Amino acid sequence: MSSENKPYLIAEILLLRGLPINVIKEITALDVNEIKKIRQKCRLKKRSGRFLLIQRIL
Protein backbone atom coordinates (compact mmCIF):
# COMPACT_ATOMS: atom_id res chain seq x y z
CA MET A 1 0.00 0.00 0.00
CA SER A 2 1.38 3.35 -0.96
CA SER A 3 1.75 6.10 1.58
CA GLU A 4 -0.71 8.21 -0.45
CA ASN A 5 -3.57 5.81 0.31
CA LYS A 6 -2.91 5.38 4.04
CA PRO A 7 -4.73 8.54 5.22
CA TYR A 8 -7.84 7.48 3.28
CA LEU A 9 -7.82 4.02 4.82
CA ILE A 10 -7.28 5.45 8.29
CA ALA A 11 -10.11 7.95 7.76
CA GLU A 12 -12.45 5.17 6.63
CA ILE A 13 -11.69 3.09 9.72
CA LEU A 14 -12.14 6.06 12.04
CA LEU A 15 -15.47 6.96 10.39
CA LEU A 16 -16.70 3.41 10.89
CA ARG A 17 -15.72 3.66 14.57
CA GLY A 18 -17.78 6.83 14.94
CA LEU A 19 -15.15 9.53 15.39
CA PRO A 20 -16.17 13.10 14.48
CA ILE A 21 -14.91 14.65 11.25
CA ASN A 22 -12.81 17.29 13.02
CA VAL A 23 -10.88 14.58 14.90
CA ILE A 24 -10.30 12.60 11.70
CA LYS A 25 -9.13 15.79 10.00
CA GLU A 26 -6.47 16.34 12.67
CA ILE A 27 -5.28 12.71 12.60
CA THR A 28 -5.14 12.24 8.82
CA ALA A 29 -4.55 15.83 7.60
CA LEU A 30 -7.27 15.31 4.97
CA ASP A 31 -9.62 18.06 3.84
CA VAL A 32 -13.15 18.04 5.26
CA ASN A 33 -14.59 17.53 1.77
CA GLU A 34 -12.39 14.47 1.22
CA ILE A 35 -13.58 13.00 4.51
CA LYS A 36 -17.21 13.62 3.52
CA LYS A 37 -16.61 11.81 0.21
CA ILE A 38 -15.21 8.84 2.12
CA ARG A 39 -18.27 8.91 4.38
CA GLN A 40 -20.55 8.83 1.32
CA LYS A 41 -18.51 6.02 -0.24
CA CYS A 42 -18.92 3.94 2.92
CA ARG A 43 -22.66 4.74 2.99
CA LEU A 44 -22.41 6.31 6.41
CA LYS A 45 -25.13 8.58 7.71
CA LYS A 46 -24.86 10.98 10.63
CA ARG A 47 -27.42 10.31 13.33
CA SER A 48 -27.37 11.54 16.91
CA GLY A 49 -23.78 12.72 16.62
CA ARG A 50 -22.48 9.31 15.52
CA PHE A 51 -22.15 7.69 12.14
CA LEU A 52 -24.10 4.54 11.41
CA LEU A 53 -23.44 2.17 8.56
CA ILE A 54 -26.38 1.96 6.18
CA GLN A 55 -26.73 -1.58 4.85
CA ARG A 56 -28.12 -2.10 1.39
CA ILE A 57 -31.23 -4.26 1.37
CA LEU A 58 -31.44 -6.43 -1.72
PyMOL Python script that loads the backbone (N, CA, C, O; Angstrom):
from pymol import cmd

cmd.read_pdbstr("""\
ATOM      1  N   MET A   1       0.852  -1.169   0.000  1.00  0.00           N
ATOM      2  CA  MET A   1       0.000   0.000   0.000  1.00  0.00           C
ATOM      3  C   MET A   1       0.899   1.233   0.000  1.00  0.00           C
ATOM      4  O   MET A   1       1.844   1.344   0.781  1.00  0.00           O
ATOM      5  N   SER A   2       0.579   2.132  -0.881  1.00  0.00           N
ATOM      6  CA  SER A   2       1.382   3.353  -0.964  1.00  0.00           C
ATOM      7  C   SER A   2       1.041   4.294   0.193  1.00  0.00           C
ATOM      8  O   SER A   2      -0.033   4.218   0.791  1.00  0.00           O
ATOM      9  N   SER A   3       1.972   5.162   0.478  1.00  0.00           N
ATOM     10  CA  SER A   3       1.752   6.102   1.584  1.00  0.00           C
ATOM     11  C   SER A   3       0.678   7.128   1.252  1.00  0.00           C
ATOM     12  O   SER A   3       0.143   7.777   2.151  1.00  0.00           O
ATOM     13  N   GLU A   4       0.351   7.284  -0.048  1.00  0.00           N
ATOM     14  CA  GLU A   4      -0.712   8.214  -0.453  1.00  0.00           C
ATOM     15  C   GLU A   4      -2.084   7.702  -0.044  1.00  0.00           C
ATOM     16  O   GLU A   4      -2.980   8.500   0.229  1.00  0.00           O
ATOM     17  N   ASN A   5      -2.266   6.390   0.003  1.00  0.00           N
ATOM     18  CA  ASN A   5      -3.570   5.805   0.310  1.00  0.00           C
ATOM     19  C   ASN A   5      -3.806   5.607   1.803  1.00  0.00           C
ATOM     20  O   ASN A   5      -4.949   5.414   2.218  1.00  0.00           O
ATOM     21  N   LYS A   6      -2.772   5.649   2.605  1.00  0.00           N
ATOM     22  CA  LYS A   6      -2.914   5.378   4.036  1.00  0.00           C
ATOM     23  C   LYS A   6      -3.854   6.337   4.756  1.00  0.00           C
ATOM     24  O   LYS A   6      -4.664   5.877   5.560  1.00  0.00           O
ATOM     25  N   PRO A   7      -3.792   7.652   4.510  1.00  0.00           N
ATOM     26  CA  PRO A   7      -4.733   8.542   5.215  1.00  0.00           C
ATOM     27  C   PRO A   7      -6.195   8.231   4.892  1.00  0.00           C
ATOM     28  O   PRO A   7      -7.066   8.381   5.748  1.00  0.00           O
ATOM     29  N   TYR A   8      -6.463   7.799   3.657  1.00  0.00           N
ATOM     30  CA  TYR A   8      -7.839   7.479   3.278  1.00  0.00           C
ATOM     31  C   TYR A   8      -8.326   6.228   4.002  1.00  0.00           C
ATOM     32  O   TYR A   8      -9.468   6.173   4.459  1.00  0.00           O
ATOM     33  N   LEU A   9      -7.467   5.236   4.105  1.00  0.00           N
ATOM     34  CA  LEU A   9      -7.824   4.016   4.818  1.00  0.00           C
ATOM     35  C   LEU A   9      -8.029   4.297   6.306  1.00  0.00           C
ATOM     36  O   LEU A   9      -8.978   3.800   6.912  1.00  0.00           O
ATOM     37  N   ILE A  10      -7.149   5.083   6.878  1.00  0.00           N
ATOM     38  CA  ILE A  10      -7.278   5.446   8.294  1.00  0.00           C
ATOM     39  C   ILE A  10      -8.567   6.224   8.526  1.00  0.00           C
ATOM     40  O   ILE A  10      -9.272   5.980   9.505  1.00  0.00           O
ATOM     41  N   ALA A  11      -8.879   7.164   7.630  1.00  0.00           N
ATOM     42  CA  ALA A  11     -10.112   7.952   7.762  1.00  0.00           C
ATOM     43  C   ALA A  11     -11.344   7.058   7.678  1.00  0.00           C
ATOM     44  O   ALA A  11     -12.305   7.252   8.423  1.00  0.00           O
ATOM     45  N   GLU A  12     -11.321   6.080   6.774  1.00  0.00           N
ATOM     46  CA  GLU A  12     -12.455   5.169   6.634  1.00  0.00           C
ATOM     47  C   GLU A  12     -12.659   4.360   7.916  1.00  0.00           C
ATOM     48  O   GLU A  12     -13.790   4.203   8.378  1.00  0.00           O
ATOM     49  N   ILE A  13     -11.593   3.859   8.479  1.00  0.00           N
ATOM     50  CA  ILE A  13     -11.688   3.085   9.722  1.00  0.00           C
ATOM     51  C   ILE A  13     -12.211   3.953  10.864  1.00  0.00           C
ATOM     52  O   ILE A  13     -13.061   3.518  11.640  1.00  0.00           O
ATOM     53  N   LEU A  14     -11.705   5.172  10.962  1.00  0.00           N
ATOM     54  CA  LEU A  14     -12.142   6.062  12.039  1.00  0.00           C
ATOM     55  C   LEU A  14     -13.603   6.468  11.877  1.00  0.00           C
ATOM     56  O   LEU A  14     -14.319   6.613  12.868  1.00  0.00           O
ATOM     57  N   LEU A  15     -14.053   6.655  10.632  1.00  0.00           N
ATOM     58  CA  LEU A  15     -15.466   6.960  10.394  1.00  0.00           C
ATOM     59  C   LEU A  15     -16.344   5.795  10.826  1.00  0.00           C
ATOM     60  O   LEU A  15     -17.390   5.994  11.443  1.00  0.00           O
ATOM     61  N   LEU A  16     -15.920   4.583  10.502  1.00  0.00           N
ATOM     62  CA  LEU A  16     -16.697   3.406  10.892  1.00  0.00           C
ATOM     63  C   LEU A  16     -16.755   3.252  12.411  1.00  0.00           C
ATOM     64  O   LEU A  16     -17.716   2.697  12.943  1.00  0.00           O
ATOM     65  N   ARG A  17     -15.744   3.735  13.100  1.00  0.00           N
ATOM     66  CA  ARG A  17     -15.721   3.664  14.568  1.00  0.00           C
ATOM     67  C   ARG A  17     -16.478   4.811  15.226  1.00  0.00           C
ATOM     68  O   ARG A  17     -16.659   4.827  16.443  1.00  0.00           O
ATOM     69  N   GLY A  18     -16.922   5.777  14.408  1.00  0.00           N
ATOM     70  CA  GLY A  18     -17.781   6.833  14.938  1.00  0.00           C
ATOM     71  C   GLY A  18     -17.087   8.098  15.390  1.00  0.00           C
ATOM     72  O   GLY A  18     -17.688   8.899  16.105  1.00  0.00           O
ATOM     73  N   LEU A  19     -15.842   8.306  14.998  1.00  0.00           N
ATOM     74  CA  LEU A  19     -15.150   9.532  15.392  1.00  0.00           C
ATOM     75  C   LEU A  19     -15.672  10.720  14.595  1.00  0.00           C
ATOM     76  O   LEU A  19     -16.042  10.562  13.431  1.00  0.00           O
ATOM     77  N   PRO A  20     -15.709  11.902  15.193  1.00  0.00           N
ATOM     78  CA  PRO A  20     -16.171  13.101  14.484  1.00  0.00           C
ATOM     79  C   PRO A  20     -15.194  13.512  13.382  1.00  0.00           C
ATOM     80  O   PRO A  20     -14.009  13.181  13.428  1.00  0.00           O
ATOM     81  N   ILE A  21     -15.710  14.233  12.401  1.00  0.00           N
ATOM     82  CA  ILE A  21     -14.910  14.647  11.250  1.00  0.00           C
ATOM     83  C   ILE A  21     -13.730  15.513  11.674  1.00  0.00           C
ATOM     84  O   ILE A  21     -12.637  15.368  11.127  1.00  0.00           O
ATOM     85  N   ASN A  22     -13.929  16.411  12.637  1.00  0.00           N
ATOM     86  CA  ASN A  22     -12.814  17.291  13.025  1.00  0.00           C
ATOM     87  C   ASN A  22     -11.657  16.516  13.654  1.00  0.00           C
ATOM     88  O   ASN A  22     -10.504  16.923  13.513  1.00  0.00           O
ATOM     89  N   VAL A  23     -11.936  15.426  14.336  1.00  0.00           N
ATOM     90  CA  VAL A  23     -10.877  14.585  14.899  1.00  0.00           C
ATOM     91  C   VAL A  23     -10.145  13.847  13.781  1.00  0.00           C
ATOM     92  O   VAL A  23      -8.917  13.762  13.786  1.00  0.00           O
ATOM     93  N   ILE A  24     -10.899  13.317  12.828  1.00  0.00           N
ATOM     94  CA  ILE A  24     -10.302  12.603  11.695  1.00  0.00           C
ATOM     95  C   ILE A  24      -9.439  13.549  10.874  1.00  0.00           C
ATOM     96  O   ILE A  24      -8.381  13.164  10.376  1.00  0.00           O
ATOM     97  N   LYS A  25      -9.895  14.785  10.736  1.00  0.00           N
ATOM     98  CA  LYS A  25      -9.128  15.793   9.995  1.00  0.00           C
ATOM     99  C   LYS A  25      -7.771  16.029  10.646  1.00  0.00           C
ATOM    100  O   LYS A  25      -6.763  16.133   9.947  1.00  0.00           O
ATOM    101  N   GLU A  26      -7.731  16.116  11.960  1.00  0.00           N
ATOM    102  CA  GLU A  26      -6.469  16.338  12.675  1.00  0.00           C
ATOM    103  C   GLU A  26      -5.544  15.127  12.578  1.00  0.00           C
ATOM    104  O   GLU A  26      -4.330  15.287  12.452  1.00  0.00           O
ATOM    105  N   ILE A  27      -6.100  13.927  12.634  1.00  0.00           N
ATOM    106  CA  ILE A  27      -5.283  12.714  12.603  1.00  0.00           C
ATOM    107  C   ILE A  27      -4.713  12.456  11.213  1.00  0.00           C
ATOM    108  O   ILE A  27      -3.539  12.112  11.077  1.00  0.00           O
ATOM    109  N   THR A  28      -5.544  12.623  10.174  1.00  0.00           N
ATOM    110  CA  THR A  28      -5.138  12.237   8.821  1.00  0.00           C
ATOM    111  C   THR A  28      -4.652  13.394   7.967  1.00  0.00           C
ATOM    112  O   THR A  28      -4.043  13.161   6.923  1.00  0.00           O
ATOM    113  N   ALA A  29      -4.898  14.631   8.372  1.00  0.00           N
ATOM    114  CA  ALA A  29      -4.548  15.834   7.596  1.00  0.00           C
ATOM    115  C   ALA A  29      -5.267  15.875   6.250  1.00  0.00           C
ATOM    116  O   ALA A  29      -4.766  16.464   5.292  1.00  0.00           O
ATOM    117  N   LEU A  30      -6.441  15.249   6.177  1.00  0.00           N
ATOM    118  CA  LEU A  30      -7.267  15.314   4.973  1.00  0.00           C
ATOM    119  C   LEU A  30      -8.205  16.509   5.067  1.00  0.00           C
ATOM    120  O   LEU A  30      -8.502  17.001   6.156  1.00  0.00           O
ATOM    121  N   ASP A  31      -8.665  16.966   3.907  1.00  0.00           N
ATOM    122  CA  ASP A  31      -9.623  18.057   3.837  1.00  0.00           C
ATOM    123  C   ASP A  31     -11.000  17.545   4.273  1.00  0.00           C
ATOM    124  O   ASP A  31     -11.303  16.363   4.112  1.00  0.00           O
ATOM    125  N   VAL A  32     -11.814  18.416   4.812  1.00  0.00           N
ATOM    126  CA  VAL A  32     -13.155  18.036   5.262  1.00  0.00           C
ATOM    127  C   VAL A  32     -13.967  17.458   4.108  1.00  0.00           C
ATOM    128  O   VAL A  32     -14.704  16.490   4.297  1.00  0.00           O
ATOM    129  N   ASN A  33     -13.844  18.038   2.917  1.00  0.00           N
ATOM    130  CA  ASN A  33     -14.592  17.532   1.765  1.00  0.00           C
ATOM    131  C   ASN A  33     -14.152  16.123   1.384  1.00  0.00           C
ATOM    132  O   ASN A  33     -14.983  15.311   0.978  1.00  0.00           O
ATOM    133  N   GLU A  34     -12.867  15.819   1.507  1.00  0.00           N
ATOM    134  CA  GLU A  34     -12.391  14.468   1.219  1.00  0.00           C
ATOM    135  C   GLU A  34     -12.959  13.470   2.226  1.00  0.00           C
ATOM    136  O   GLU A  34     -13.325  12.353   1.861  1.00  0.00           O
ATOM    137  N   ILE A  35     -13.031  13.873   3.478  1.00  0.00           N
ATOM    138  CA  ILE A  35     -13.585  12.996   4.508  1.00  0.00           C
ATOM    139  C   ILE A  35     -15.069  12.756   4.255  1.00  0.00           C
ATOM    140  O   ILE A  35     -15.557  11.643   4.451  1.00  0.00           O
ATOM    141  N   LYS A  36     -15.786  13.782   3.823  1.00  0.00           N
ATOM    142  CA  LYS A  36     -17.211  13.619   3.518  1.00  0.00           C
ATOM    143  C   LYS A  36     -17.417  12.683   2.335  1.00  0.00           C
ATOM    144  O   LYS A  36     -18.382  11.920   2.315  1.00  0.00           O
ATOM    145  N   LYS A  37     -16.521  12.729   1.342  1.00  0.00           N
ATOM    146  CA  LYS A  37     -16.605  11.805   0.207  1.00  0.00           C
ATOM    147  C   LYS A  37     -16.386  10.367   0.663  1.00  0.00           C
ATOM    148  O   LYS A  37     -17.059   9.450   0.191  1.00  0.00           O
ATOM    149  N   ILE A  38     -15.449  10.177   1.575  1.00  0.00           N
ATOM    150  CA  ILE A  38     -15.207   8.836   2.117  1.00  0.00           C
ATOM    151  C   ILE A  38     -16.437   8.356   2.874  1.00  0.00           C
ATOM    152  O   ILE A  38     -16.821   7.191   2.770  1.00  0.00           O
ATOM    153  N   ARG A  39     -17.055   9.255   3.635  1.00  0.00           N
ATOM    154  CA  ARG A  39     -18.269   8.906   4.382  1.00  0.00           C
ATOM    155  C   ARG A  39     -19.380   8.478   3.431  1.00  0.00           C
ATOM    156  O   ARG A  39     -20.092   7.513   3.708  1.00  0.00           O
ATOM    157  N   GLN A  40     -19.537   9.188   2.307  1.00  0.00           N
ATOM    158  CA  GLN A  40     -20.551   8.826   1.319  1.00  0.00           C
ATOM    159  C   GLN A  40     -20.218   7.494   0.664  1.00  0.00           C
ATOM    160  O   GLN A  40     -21.109   6.682   0.410  1.00  0.00           O
ATOM    161  N   LYS A  41     -18.936   7.268   0.391  1.00  0.00           N
ATOM    162  CA  LYS A  41     -18.510   6.020  -0.235  1.00  0.00           C
ATOM    163  C   LYS A  41     -18.828   4.830   0.664  1.00  0.00           C
ATOM    164  O   LYS A  41     -19.216   3.765   0.183  1.00  0.00           O
ATOM    165  N   CYS A  42     -18.665   5.015   1.955  1.00  0.00           N
ATOM    166  CA  CYS A  42     -18.915   3.941   2.923  1.00  0.00           C
ATOM    167  C   CYS A  42     -20.394   3.827   3.280  1.00  0.00           C
ATOM    168  O   CYS A  42     -20.777   2.967   4.074  1.00  0.00           O
ATOM    169  N   ARG A  43     -21.226   4.689   2.700  1.00  0.00           N
ATOM    170  CA  ARG A  43     -22.659   4.736   2.995  1.00  0.00           C
ATOM    171  C   ARG A  43     -22.905   4.969   4.478  1.00  0.00           C
ATOM    172  O   ARG A  43     -23.688   4.263   5.113  1.00  0.00           O
ATOM    173  N   LEU A  44     -22.226   5.963   5.011  1.00  0.00           N
ATOM    174  CA  LEU A  44     -22.407   6.315   6.414  1.00  0.00           C
ATOM    175  C   LEU A  44     -23.332   7.511   6.524  1.00  0.00           C
ATOM    176  O   LEU A  44     -23.267   8.428   5.705  1.00  0.00           O
ATOM    177  N   LYS A  45     -24.172   7.506   7.508  1.00  0.00           N
ATOM    178  CA  LYS A  45     -25.126   8.585   7.708  1.00  0.00           C
ATOM    179  C   LYS A  45     -24.992   9.087   9.140  1.00  0.00           C
ATOM    180  O   LYS A  45     -24.887   8.297  10.079  1.00  0.00           O
ATOM    181  N   LYS A  46     -24.997  10.403   9.296  1.00  0.00           N
ATOM    182  CA  LYS A  46     -24.862  10.982  10.632  1.00  0.00           C
ATOM    183  C   LYS A  46     -26.212  10.918  11.337  1.00  0.00           C
ATOM    184  O   LYS A  46     -27.237  11.321  10.787  1.00  0.00           O
ATOM    185  N   ARG A  47     -26.192  10.409  12.552  1.00  0.00           N
ATOM    186  CA  ARG A  47     -27.420  10.313  13.329  1.00  0.00           C
ATOM    187  C   ARG A  47     -27.053  10.389  14.805  1.00  0.00           C
ATOM    188  O   ARG A  47     -26.269   9.580  15.300  1.00  0.00           O
ATOM    189  N   SER A  48     -27.608  11.340  15.484  1.00  0.00           N
ATOM    190  CA  SER A  48     -27.369  11.545  16.915  1.00  0.00           C
ATOM    191  C   SER A  48     -25.891  11.732  17.234  1.00  0.00           C
ATOM    192  O   SER A  48     -25.401  11.244  18.252  1.00  0.00           O
ATOM    193  N   GLY A  49     -25.182  12.444  16.353  1.00  0.00           N
ATOM    194  CA  GLY A  49     -23.781  12.723  16.617  1.00  0.00           C
ATOM    195  C   GLY A  49     -22.832  11.595  16.294  1.00  0.00           C
ATOM    196  O   GLY A  49     -21.620  11.764  16.430  1.00  0.00           O
ATOM    197  N   ARG A  50     -23.334  10.450  15.873  1.00  0.00           N
ATOM    198  CA  ARG A  50     -22.485   9.313  15.522  1.00  0.00           C
ATOM    199  C   ARG A  50     -22.834   8.868  14.116  1.00  0.00           C
ATOM    200  O   ARG A  50     -23.920   9.156  13.611  1.00  0.00           O
ATOM    201  N   PHE A  51     -21.913   8.171  13.494  1.00  0.00           N
ATOM    202  CA  PHE A  51     -22.148   7.687  12.143  1.00  0.00           C
ATOM    203  C   PHE A  51     -22.561   6.225  12.201  1.00  0.00           C
ATOM    204  O   PHE A  51     -21.947   5.413  12.893  1.00  0.00           O
ATOM    205  N   LEU A  52     -23.609   5.910  11.463  1.00  0.00           N
ATOM    206  CA  LEU A  52     -24.097   4.541  11.415  1.00  0.00           C
ATOM    207  C   LEU A  52     -23.974   4.021   9.997  1.00  0.00           C
ATOM    208  O   LEU A  52     -24.247   4.740   9.036  1.00  0.00           O
ATOM    209  N   LEU A  53     -23.568   2.782   9.871  1.00  0.00           N
ATOM    210  CA  LEU A  53     -23.439   2.165   8.563  1.00  0.00           C
ATOM    211  C   LEU A  53     -24.825   1.827   8.038  1.00  0.00           C
ATOM    212  O   LEU A  53     -25.622   1.188   8.724  1.00  0.00           O
ATOM    213  N   ILE A  54     -25.103   2.261   6.818  1.00  0.00           N
ATOM    214  CA  ILE A  54     -26.380   1.956   6.180  1.00  0.00           C
ATOM    215  C   ILE A  54     -26.174   0.721   5.318  1.00  0.00           C
ATOM    216  O   ILE A  54     -25.375   0.749   4.382  1.00  0.00           O
ATOM    217  N   GLN A  55     -26.872  -0.347   5.614  1.00  0.00           N
ATOM    218  CA  GLN A  55     -26.729  -1.576   4.848  1.00  0.00           C
ATOM    219  C   GLN A  55     -27.723  -1.565   3.708  1.00  0.00           C
ATOM    220  O   GLN A  55     -28.874  -1.157   3.860  1.00  0.00           O
ATOM    221  N   ARG A  56     -27.249  -2.025   2.561  1.00  0.00           N
ATOM    222  CA  ARG A  56     -28.118  -2.097   1.387  1.00  0.00           C
ATOM    223  C   ARG A  56     -29.000  -3.336   1.503  1.00  0.00           C
ATOM    224  O   ARG A  56     -28.507  -4.439   1.740  1.00  0.00           O
ATOM    225  N   ILE A  57     -30.284  -3.149   1.338  1.00  0.00           N
ATOM    226  CA  ILE A  57     -31.231  -4.263   1.373  1.00  0.00           C
ATOM    227  C   ILE A  57     -31.511  -4.675  -0.058  1.00  0.00           C
ATOM    228  O   ILE A  57     -31.965  -3.871  -0.873  1.00  0.00           O
ATOM    229  N   LEU A  58     -31.235  -5.934  -0.355  1.00  0.00           N
ATOM    230  CA  LEU A  58     -31.443  -6.434  -1.725  1.00  0.00           C
ATOM    231  C   LEU A  58     -32.801  -7.060  -1.873  1.00  0.00           C
ATOM    232  O   LEU A  58     -33.148  -7.532  -2.955  1.00  0.00           O
TER     233      LEU A  58
END
""", "prot")
cmd.dss("prot")
cmd.show_as("cartoon", "prot")
cmd.util.cbc("prot")
cmd.orient("prot")
